[in-house]
Amino acid sequence: MDGYNDSQKHAVVTHEFGHSLKLAYGPEIAVMDTCPACYNPNMSYNLQSWDINSYHNVWGY
């Protein structure tokens, strides 16, 4: 992750942790976006409803 800023590093680590929870790739604004370190002005580096729903689909409530 050389050359990544702190926000990009946070996004990548959060994204990879999502994979450890068996979450699939998601839409652009989700933590599980296919390129979490890519610049996306609409992306929040916090969990989005898609990420939360994906977690519940895998693990239940």
C-alpha positions as CSV (number, residue, x, y, z in Angstrom):
1,M,0.0,0.0,0.0
2,D,3.0,2.3,-0.6
3,G,1.7,5.6,-1.9
4,Y,-1.7,5.2,-0.3
5,N,-3.0,8.0,2.0
6,D,-4.5,7.1,5.4
7,S,-8.0,7.1,4.0
8,Q,-7.1,4.7,1.3
9,K,-5.3,2.4,3.7
10,H,-8.3,2.4,6.0
11,A,-10.6,1.5,3.1
12,V,-8.4,-1.4,1.9
13,V,-8.1,-2.9,5.4
14,T,-11.8,-2.5,6.1
15,H,-12.6,-4.1,2.7
16,E,-10.3,-7.1,3.3
17,F,-11.8,-7.6,6.7
18,G,-15.1,-7.7,5.0
19,H,-13.8,-10.6,2.9
20,S,-12.8,-12.4,6.1
21,L,-16.5,-12.1,7.0
22,K,-17.4,-13.7,3.7
23,L,-18.9,-10.5,2.3
24,A,-19.1,-10.2,-1.5
25,Y,-18.2,-7.2,-3.7
26,G,-20.6,-4.4,-3.6
27,P,-21.6,-1.1,-5.3
28,E,-19.3,1.8,-5.7
29,I,-20.2,3.5,-2.4
30,A,-19.9,0.4,-0.3
31,V,-16.9,-0.6,1.7
32,M,-17.0,-3.8,-0.4
33,D,-16.5,-1.9,-3.6
34,T,-14.2,-3.8,-6.0
35,C,-11.6,-1.0,-5.7
36,P,-11.7,0.4,-2.2
37,A,-8.6,2.5,-2.7
38,C,-9.7,4.0,-6.0
39,Y,-10.7,7.7,-5.8
40,N,-14.5,7.9,-5.6
41,P,-15.9,11.2,-4.3
42,N,-19.1,9.5,-3.4
43,M,-17.5,6.8,-1.3
44,S,-17.7,6.9,2.5
45,Y,-15.1,4.8,4.3
46,N,-17.7,3.7,6.8
47,L,-20.1,0.8,6.4
48,Q,-23.0,1.5,4.1
49,S,-26.5,-0.1,4.2
50,W,-25.3,-2.5,1.4
51,D,-22.4,-3.7,3.5
52,I,-24.7,-4.2,6.6
53,N,-27.3,-6.0,4.6
54,S,-24.7,-8.3,3.0
55,Y,-23.4,-9.1,6.5
56,H,-26.9,-10.0,7.7
57,N,-27.5,-12.1,4.6
58,V,-24.4,-14.2,5.4
59,W,-24.6,-14.3,9.2
60,G,-28.2,-13.6,10.0
61,Y,-29.3,-11.0,12.6
